Amino acid sequence: MFFGPSTKFAFTFLLGACAFALSWQLNIALAVFVVFLEHRAKPFRPRSSQTHRAFRRFAVQISLLALFIVILNSLFLRGAGQKIGSLDLPLYVDGLKFGLAVGTRVMLLSLSILLFFTSTSLREFSFLLLNAGIPTSIVTIILLSSHFVEQLPSKIGQIFSAQEARGAPVKSKLLARARSLFSVLSPLVLSSIAESVERGTALELRGFRGQLQIRKSDGEKLSFPGYVFLLLGVLAILWKVLWK
Amino acid sequence: MEGFMEIEARDFSFRYSESANAALSSLTFAIPSGSCCAILGPTGAGKTTLLYALSGALGAHYSSGRGTGLVRIGGEEFNPVPQNVLFPRVGLALQEPHVQISGLRETVLEEIQFTLENIGLDDNLIEARTIDILRQLRIQHLAERKPGTLSGGEMQRVALASLLVARPPVILLDEPVTSIDGPGCLTLARSIVSLKKKSTVLFTDTGLDLALSVADWILVLAAGHQMFFGEKNSFLQNVQSFSGILPAHIWQSISNKLLAPGTDRQRRFARALGIR
């Protein structure tokens, strides 16, 4: 597999390294490239249209956050005190530069991580971790947690409905909702504990002994481009640390 | 893992450590290999505890509980209960199917394959068996679906498939009809009938429909006590004499379904039983 999960992971690592090492202009260019990859490149296509929509939404949100970081730093980080242009606005050059560096860094890093996870299945990810030598127990915990997190919204919804039917003020004012939080959280925690015990038994009843079995079809070695991405990523970090 | 296994319990009792009363009290029954036994009784009768005991989950997870008597599965004696989960010799489908979905796999197909991966079968066999069970339970159309997006009935069938794919000689089903609709029940009944050709099947139920259609043996429990054990025919022939000892809801169900004239099916049942 030319661009399998491990190669994609190496590519994500390279993008992450670039986010730290490169200038904000290049970071913006790479962030646009990531959005392009999500839309056009087959290995990076999201696994469902729902995931695609979520990626798009997140791209807009993270861009707004980056913009917010830039404005905030320009306003409050004076540095040498030099203002931007001839305008009489309290926006400072040093703050702007710092804000751009941080904002674009956050944007590129978030988008590249999301690009990896929206295009990689849970199964592929688990075997990537196992092939990387991560202990089975840790991989299992990660997978079970992700399954739990996935189910969390519907569970919270159910508890909200149940509490609302019993008269809890779950849809009223913020303060009342905050007070009713305990009545929502406590059943959630208790049911989660009970269910995790049952789930453990169910896994055991299907022959699971804490060891995820790797099948022949799951094995994927890092491709040549993957090694190149890793090497470039390491070089980018070294360059940033040693020469800048 | 294929082949028949009989199940026997002799004076088998079990009490949870935190409980003063026995969850199961002096159960004695023998279910021949390749037959199907319905365990009937109201909520809290001990039906699930019995299935957990036979699967080994009770001994493995409630070791502080106290058991006495003897359990024999496929000629192997356990005194009093197996201390380890007996999968893949014994397969247990839990009452809540969503718990049985591992969450470790992305699609229904992979979820079913997960069971066989745990057994350590090779890839070709895994593929063949998975396709076979999808066909058998008529859930091919669900193969690429995400397990989390399935309806209750679909999830129940997927949970069942993920168990049956291992072809255990003893199959235990805890209230398999809980979240299945009418047509789903019919499919399940057909599946159980075909399973009997390869395995010994025990299932629990609070109603009578499934028991009357597929079971060969009936075990009735109430508050952990064995109220009746015998062949279905004997249960039906002597049904009126059990009116005093059967749990009220079973008796009510029998009265409604078999004794009161009404639908064709009820009349047919009543005629078969020699009841007007």
Interface residues (C-beta under 8 A of the other chain):
Chain A: S121 L122 R123 S126 T140 L143 L144 S146 H147 F148 E150 Q151 E195 E198 R199 T201 A202 L203 E204 L205 R206 G207 F208 R209 L212 Q213 R215 K216 S217
Chain B: S55 A57 A60 H61 V85 F87 P88 G91 L92 L94 E96 V99 Q100 S102 G103 L104 R105 E106 E110 F114 T115 E117 N118 I119 G120 D123 I126 G148 S162 L163 A166
